[in-house]
Amino acid sequence: MAVTTEPKHFGLLINGEWLDRRDGKLLEVRSPNNGQVFATLPEATQDELDAAIEAAQRAFDKQELSPNQRYEILYKASQLLTERVEDIAFHMSMEGGKPIKEARMEVGRAASTILVAAEEAKRIHGEQIPVEAAVASEKRLAFTMRQPIGVICCISPFNFPAILVAHKIAPAIAAGNTVVLKPASATPVTAVKICQAFLDAGLPAGHLNLVVGGGATLGEWLIQDERFAMYSFTGSAEVGKHLRNSIGLRRATLELGANSPVIVDKTADVQAAAEGVAQGGYMNAGQVCTSAQRILVHRDVEEEFLAALVPQVENLNVGPSYEDTTDVGPMVTLSAAERVEAWFKEAAADGATVHCGGSREAQFVTPAVISGVRSDMRIFQEELFGPAVTVTVFDDIDEAIALANDSRYGLQGGIFTNDLETAWKAAKQVHIGALMINDTSRYRADQMPFGGVKESGMGREGPKFVIEEMTDLKLVVFNLQG
């Protein structure tokens, strides 16, 4: 059943107020389900960005929130997201094309992440340093303390518009910083809903500001503005490199691209591996940085693995994101869907076998399984970011590890094996941010340190770990006179 709505209008959040742009220039948010305008927001001008940064700086300078007050506000915001799950999930599904059942889970995860950040607000601490053990320092007492660093620029992507906004703004606020948030232009409404929950939870004006606009304009203004103490960015490797090269000595956490490997060893539970890949390769139409993309299967079990995987993928239901029965919704843009379709055709022309799926209608792409993929193919080397997994065979674990490492990315990966030696070897030798044993690359708990190596980025998310990035470590030394 089709869902049609009149376009909704939202504003920019500046110094605690939702504002419209004076000249009325609007960003149109189109639903991937039908291409129709779902929402409009004003595109921020340089003046509005200046106002947002100035409001954030004034709020930071006041340092008006104690750690316990930050905890209470974050705790309340978490509760409000839980209460508003259906409303936020609906808007997320309509603007981004995420299946509604996945959207509901994401809002729940966002609420949980904010709650974890709330707890971490009460745990920020330093430690005593035993300088008195140094020569001529017997009367000195030293300790460290962590202090907030200032205004943080948070730039979030379209594919997880709730959870990744939560992972950026909640730890920043927990640490005593203030924020200017730029959500993805494709999915800004979800961010608006989350920011409103923070306001309703009692966050004072200026602590959280939201601006909307294109990467080439607003994004560039943000990168060039030296008033930001730190950047928290999730997006492409190319933009991440540009950001890193532009901001000089200022801090940044960068979560960039991936083409995650999953090894299926000959000792693995092949059925469990196939089930894991069927779940881990197609969430949000494969538009997930940790999506299981490159499946490396031992030659002895390739046939068994494909026989177990293909029927599961064929049974995934493709449909409008707002229907509860949908497993795979539309891709975020028509150009993204066309690119994925072209990559499928290119792989097939180069000798790969498409076992199922791969067709496209508008922004809907049927989920595919592609075997016979070589390491020199683009679909192996680059980030697909679409609903497909590729299968490449190997003959021994050393070859599998070499294939896993044959990538400019290194975010997360997985290995299915019942051999402890094999698991340990992979854990040590796969060059990656995190390796899951008997699970796919898709696994993430929001408390864990999350991030990659190589061109998958730098720094770690997860409230406890990113708070260390968002605070300065200061040493205090008393020269005792008594």
Secondary structure as UniProt FT lines:
FT   STRAND          8..9
FT   STRAND          12..14
FT   TURN            15..16
FT   STRAND          17..19
FT   TURN            22..23
FT   STRAND          26..30
FT   TURN            32..34
FT   STRAND          37..42
FT   HELIX           46..62
FT   HELIX           67..83
FT   HELIX           85..96
FT   HELIX           100..121
FT   TURN            122..123
FT   STRAND          128..129
FT   HELIX           131..133
FT   TURN            135..136
FT   TURN            138..139
FT   STRAND          140..148
FT   STRAND          151..155
FT   TURN            161..162
FT   HELIX           163..174
FT   TURN            175..176
FT   STRAND          178..182
FT   TURN            185..186
FT   HELIX           188..200
FT   TURN            201..202
FT   TURN            205..206
FT   STRAND          208..210
FT   HELIX           215..219
FT   HELIX           220..224
FT   TURN            226..227
FT   STRAND          230..234
FT   HELIX           237..246
FT   TURN            248..249
FT   STRAND          251..255
FT   STRAND          261..264
FT   TURN            266..267
FT   HELIX           270..280
FT   TURN            281..282
FT   HELIX           283..286
FT   TURN            289..290
FT   STRAND          294..298
FT   HELIX           299..301
FT   HELIX           302..314
FT   TURN            321..322
FT   TURN            324..325
FT   HELIX           334..349
FT   TURN            350..351
FT   STRAND          353..356
FT   STRAND          360..361
FT   TURN            362..363
FT   STRAND          364..365
FT   STRAND          368..371
FT   TURN            375..376
FT   HELIX           378..381
FT   STRAND          388..394
FT   HELIX           397..405
FT   STRAND          409..410
FT   STRAND          412..416
FT   HELIX           420..429
FT   STRAND          434..437
FT   TURN            441..442
FT   TURN            446..447
FT   STRAND          453..454
FT   TURN            455..456
FT   STRAND          457..458
FT   HELIX           463..469
FT   STRAND          471..479
//
